[in-house]
């Protein structure tokens, strides 16, 4: 890993109408538009969807790093995130993110270790740590059989 601080540069280009083009070195151009809720076409990535996607992406990547550092085995992690945008004191902002994760580990896995790793990923994700919205984690762990646990943060 590189020394801190890290800097991430993205360029946005837009005209009076049409998509906003987001570009960054070595990355594919991404077309963005307003979501349907704000009168946009609703069929492109929007800033709102990108932020919610960043929460899901960061949660999974953080979990991956935690599992790797601890030498812990897992098979897959699916993450569904719902972000709530609301008005607070006449300003629109994301107020809450519900993170629902489904972790699959090899049969005979450790329930306590699974719970700890998921909760640590939620606590240490740099995206959610950078936001002022509240975060709620709900998760299930499938051990290759019918056993499931519920994790509530």
N, C-alpha and C positions, 0 to 999 in steps of 0.2 A: 504494500500500500504506500502511496505517496504521502509525504509530510503535509500537514494542514497549514494554512487553509487551502481547500480545494475550490476551484472556480469552474462554473458550468456556464457556457455561453450558447445561447440560442438566438437566432435572428427570426423576426416575424416580418412578413411583407404582406400588405393588403391594399386594396383599392376601395373606391366608393362602394362597390358591391362585390359580391363573390367571396371565395374562400380566403382565409389567411393562410399563407404558406410559412410553415415553421421549418427552419433548417439549422443544422449544426454540423461541424466538421465530422466526417466519416459516418454520418447517419443519413438514412433515407428521408426525403422531404415528407412532411406530414401536413395534410390539408385539414384545416380547422374552420368551424363556422359556429354561429350561435345555435344553442339547442332549441328544440321545438318550443320549450317553455318560454323562450324569449323571442319567438317569432322566426327562428331560423329553420332550416330545412329538416333538422333532426336526423339526418343520415350521415353526419360527419362527426369526427371527434370534436368536442367543444372544450373550452377551458375547464368547465365544470366536470365533464367526464374524464378529462386528463388528470385532474386532481384526485378524483375518486380512484381512478386506475393506478395512480402513483401510490396510494395507500395500500391497495391490494398487492401491487408489485413489490413494494418495500417490505411488507409483512412477510411475504414468501422468501425474498432474498435474505432478510434478516434471520428468519428461521433456518434457512439453509446454512448460513454462516455459523449459527449457534450449534446446530447439529454436527457440522463438520469439526468445529473446534472441540466438541466433547466426544467425538468419535461415535456418535449415536446413529444407529441405522433407522432409516425410514424409506417409504416407497413413494408416496405422493402427498401433496398438500394442495387442496383446492380452496380458494378464498373468494367469498362473495361479499362485496362491500356496498353499503347504501349510505350515501352522504345526504344530510338534510341541510338545505339552503333555506334561510329564513331572514326576516328583518329583525334586527336588534338595534334599538335606539335610532331608527330611521336609516340604518345601514344594512345592506345585504351582506350576509356572511354565512359560511358553513358553521352550523352550531353543534352538529353531532355526526359521528360516523359509527355505523353498526358493522362490525367485522364478524362474519360467520365463516369459520374454517373447518374443513374436514381433512383430518390427517390419517393416512394409512401407514401402518408400521408392520413389520414382520410379525408373524404369530409368536406369542410369548413375550411381547414387548412390555415395557415397564410403564404402567399408568401414571405413576408419580413423575417419572422423568418426562413423559409426554406432556403432562400438565405444566410442568416447570418450563419446558422449552417453548411451548406456545405462549405462555404468559410473559416470558422474557422477551420473545419476539415482539409482542404487542407493546411492552414497556420501552424497548430500545430501538424501535423503528425510527430512523431519523426523520422521515416525512411526518409521521404523527407527532413526534416530539417537537416539530417545528410549527405545529398548528395550535391554535387556541381552542379549537372545538373539542368536545368530550369524545371519548372513544369507548365503545363497549365491545368486548370480545365474547363470542359464543362459539364453542367448538365441540366437535365430536372426534373421537379417536377410534378408528376401526383396526382391530388387531388381526384381521384376516378371518374373523368369525363374528358371532352375534354380539360380542361384548362392545359396548360403547360407553364413553364417559361424557359428561357435560362439564365444560369449563366456563365459568362466568367470572369476568374481571370486574 
